[in-house]
Amino acid sequence: QVQLVESGGGLVQPGGSLRLSCTVSGLTIWLHGLGWYRQAPGKERELVASISEYMDDSYRTTYGDFVKGRFTISRDNIKKTVTLQMNSLNSEDTAVYYCNKHPPYNTFWGQGTQVTVSS
């Protein structure tokens, strides 16, 4: 059974940082692209960042336009984790953050981790 468990969310002040982590089990992680997604109240779920499987001696990463260089996605295939380092957070980053394959697989959505940016 595939499970993706997110952690690391919390309350942070504007301009602060958080590091989200996702632990993956039941999946041959190194064969798959992975992504972080978020859903704010009343909005559609959107892609935050993705990281490909290892190919051509590197990983390919993509980011939502709103990231603007503030976030970094990384992965550790040995530990089976995918991490999202988020800096310079603002109130518009408030959302529930999820990890999943990229492209996402509907049955893999977990509980997510809440990120709240507020003073």
C-alpha positions in Angstrom: 0.0 0.0 0.0 1.4 3.4 -1.0 1.5 6.0 1.6 2.8 9.6 1.5 2.9 11.3 4.9 3.6 15.0 5.1 5.0 16.9 8.1 6.7 20.2 9.0 3.8 22.6 8.6 2.9 25.2 11.2 2.3 28.8 12.0 5.0 31.2 10.8 5.2 35.0 10.5 5.5 36.7 7.2 9.0 36.5 5.9 9.7 33.3 7.8 10.7 29.9 6.7 9.4 26.3 6.9 10.8 23.0 5.8 8.2 20.4 4.7 9.0 16.8 4.5 7.2 13.9 2.9 8.0 10.2 3.7 7.0 7.8 1.0 6.4 4.1 1.5 5.1 1.3 -0.7 6.5 3.0 -3.9 9.7 2.5 -5.9 10.4 6.1 -5.4 13.4 6.4 -7.7 11.3 5.5 -10.7 8.9 8.4 -10.2 8.6 12.1 -10.4 7.4 13.7 -7.2 5.6 16.9 -6.4 4.4 19.3 -3.7 0.9 20.7 -4.1 -1.2 23.1 -2.1 -4.8 24.0 -1.6 -6.0 27.2 0.0 -9.5 27.7 1.3 -11.9 28.1 -1.6 -9.3 27.5 -4.2 -8.3 24.7 -6.5 -5.3 22.5 -5.6 -2.2 23.7 -7.4 1.3 22.5 -8.1 4.0 24.1 -6.0 7.0 22.3 -7.2 8.0 19.0 -8.8 11.2 17.0 -9.1 11.8 14.3 -11.7 13.3 10.9 -11.4 17.0 10.8 -11.9 17.8 11.1 -15.6 20.8 12.3 -17.6 22.8 12.7 -14.4 20.4 15.2 -12.9 17.0 15.9 -11.5 14.7 18.3 -13.3 12.7 20.7 -11.1 9.7 22.9 -11.9 8.0 25.5 -9.8 4.8 27.4 -9.8 5.0 31.0 -11.0 4.1 32.3 -7.6 7.2 30.7 -6.1 9.6 33.3 -7.6 12.8 31.7 -6.3 11.6 31.3 -2.7 11.2 27.5 -2.5 13.5 24.6 -3.2 12.4 21.0 -3.7 14.7 18.1 -3.1 14.6 14.4 -2.8 16.4 11.6 -1.0 15.8 8.2 -2.7 17.6 6.3 0.1 15.5 7.8 2.8 12.5 7.9 0.5 11.7 11.5 1.3 10.9 14.6 -0.7 11.4 18.0 1.0 10.2 21.5 0.3 12.3 24.3 1.8 10.1 27.5 1.9 11.6 30.9 2.5 10.2 34.4 2.5 6.7 33.2 3.2 3.7 35.5 2.9 0.0 35.3 3.7 -0.8 34.0 0.2 1.2 30.8 1.0 -1.3 29.8 3.6 -2.7 26.5 2.5 -2.7 22.7 3.2 0.4 21.3 1.5 0.4 17.8 0.0 3.0 15.6 -1.7 2.2 13.1 -4.4 3.7 11.7 -7.5 4.1 14.1 -10.4 1.8 13.9 -12.3 -0.4 13.2 -9.2 -2.2 9.9 -8.7 -5.6 10.4 -7.1 -5.5 7.6 -4.6 -2.2 8.8 -3.2 -3.4 12.0 -1.6 -2.7 12.1 2.1 -3.9 14.4 4.9 -1.4 17.1 4.1 0.2 19.5 6.4 -1.2 23.0 7.2 0.9 26.0 6.6 -0.4 29.3 8.1 1.5 32.5 7.5 0.3 35.2 9.8 1.5 37.8 12.2 
